[in-house]
């Protein structure tokens, strides 16, 4: 008896996802968004991929890993806009990108996270500690 094994090759997706505010440039030197205001109602997601991709699934997840927003873009694109957002102050969000190949194979999801923070830290007292 002969047994044949086929290997399901994953669609390659470079392990890099960047999140920017909509008015930021696409420059590769810009870091990914680490913190933003809840006033941001849309975000731009950028990524890089290699190989033949039919489409990309892009999702924004909240701290409970529930989908807040999702979109699908064509394989020739390497960016997506997530709009109509109502981000909550103090919350952490994840952006997840997954590539889907021409035969329906899915890449491993690649993600990045960011924090929504509207308030700056405030120093209430500056001084030296009392000596005991």
ZAPAMAR-746912 format. One record per residue (C-alpha): x negated, y, z; residue in three letters. Coordinates in steps of 0.001 Angstrom, whole numbers, padded with zeros to 6 digits, always signed. Example, Ala and Ser with C-alpha at 12.3 -4.5 7.8 and 13.67 -1.06 7.14 Angstrom:
<atoms>
-012300-004500+007800ALA/-013670-001060+007140SER/
</atoms>
This chain:
<atoms>
+000000+000000+000000UNK/-001300+003409-000915UNK/-000296+006506+001021UNK/-000610+009920-000564UNK/-000758+013088+001461UNK/-000062+016506+000045UNK/-001282+019623+001751UNK/+001085+022596+001752UNK/-001279+025509+001247UNK/-000141+028681+002979UNK/+000192+031942+001135UNK/-002838+034006+002170UNK/-002045+037168+004095UNK/-004994+039165+005339UNK/-004874+039511+009119UNK/-004249+043244+009114UNK/-000987+045124+009474UNK/-000989+048884+009962UNK/+001935+051035+011093UNK/+001983+054732+010246UNK/+004407+057576+010595UNK/+005964+058378+007189UNK/+003973+061578+006581UNK/+000537+060040+007240UNK/-001818+059343+004336UNK/-002692+055815+003186UNK/-006376+056271+003995UNK/-007990+053044+005164UNK/-009864+055057+007771UNK/-006649+055892+009631UNK/-006043+053600+012599UNK/-002760+051810+013046UNK/-000153+053578+015125UNK/-000670+052820+018812UNK/+001912+055155+020254UNK/+004704+057219+018813UNK/+007681+059306+019861UNK/+011233+058006+020020UNK/+012059+060883+017675UNK/+010474+058867+014857UNK/+013411+057463+012879UNK/+011280+055719+010271UNK/+007907+053993+010078UNK/+005678+052943+007205UNK/+004081+049506+007344UNK/+000957+048708+005297UNK/-000814+045384+004782UNK/-003158+043566+002435UNK/-002639+040199+000833UNK/-004369+037901-001602UNK/-002909+035420-004042UNK/+000459+035199-005732UNK/+003268+036468-003508UNK/+006955+036460-004472UNK/+008005+038787-001661UNK/+007172+039972+001838UNK/+009462+039864+004869UNK/+008867+042830+007165UNK/+010517+042990+010605UNK/+010483+045325+013584UNK/+011012+043478+016879UNK/+011755+044952+020304UNK/+010204+043855+023590UNK/+012686+040958+023815UNK/+011561+039846+020313UNK/+014971+040747+018892UNK/+015019+042079+015329UNK/+015636+045838+015305UNK/+015106+046353+011584UNK/+014086+044122+008689UNK/+013478+044447+004989UNK/+012170+042413+002086UNK/+009888+043915-000563UNK/+008508+042569-003826UNK/+005201+040738-003956UNK/+003457+043505-005901UNK/+004020+045953-003046UNK/+001789+046142+000004UNK/+003871+048557+002043UNK/+007412+048982+003323UNK/+009477+051704+004945UNK/+011627+050882+007972UNK/+014281+053575+008377UNK/+017274+054397+010536UNK/+015404+053530+013723UNK/+016402+054486+017265UNK/+013249+053723+019220UNK/+013458+053727+023011UNK/+011013+055682+025160UNK/+008675+053421+027126UNK/+009337+050392+024923UNK/+006856+048244+023036UNK/+007680+047130+019502UNK/+006091+044620+017141UNK/+005921+044859+013363UNK/+005705+041438+011739UNK/+004833+040780+008074UNK/+005185+037406+006393UNK/+004323+036568+002771UNK/+006446+034146+000729UNK/+004821+032474-002287UNK/+006352+031567-005626UNK/+007254+028058-004404UNK/+008840+029382-001214UNK/+005877+028629+001036UNK/+005514+031098+003896UNK/+002325+032528+005329UNK/+001686+032622+009013UNK/+003209+035872+010282UNK/+000818+038736+010975UNK/+001810+041366+013527UNK/+000798+044501+015335UNK/+002418+046290+018230UNK/+002873+049874+019334UNK/+004277+051762+022293UNK/+006924+054487+022194UNK/+006014+057206+024652UNK/+007677+060621+024751UNK/+006256+061910+027996UNK/+002648+062752+028689UNK/+001170+061787+032029UNK/+001313+064619+034566UNK/-001238+065235+037302UNK/+000651+066243+040415UNK/-002325+066767+042691UNK/-005985+067279+042092UNK/-008385+067143+044972UNK/-010901+065095+046791UNK/-009897+062244+049057UNK/-010120+062866+052780UNK/-013177+061427+054470UNK/-012507+059138+057382UNK/
</atoms>
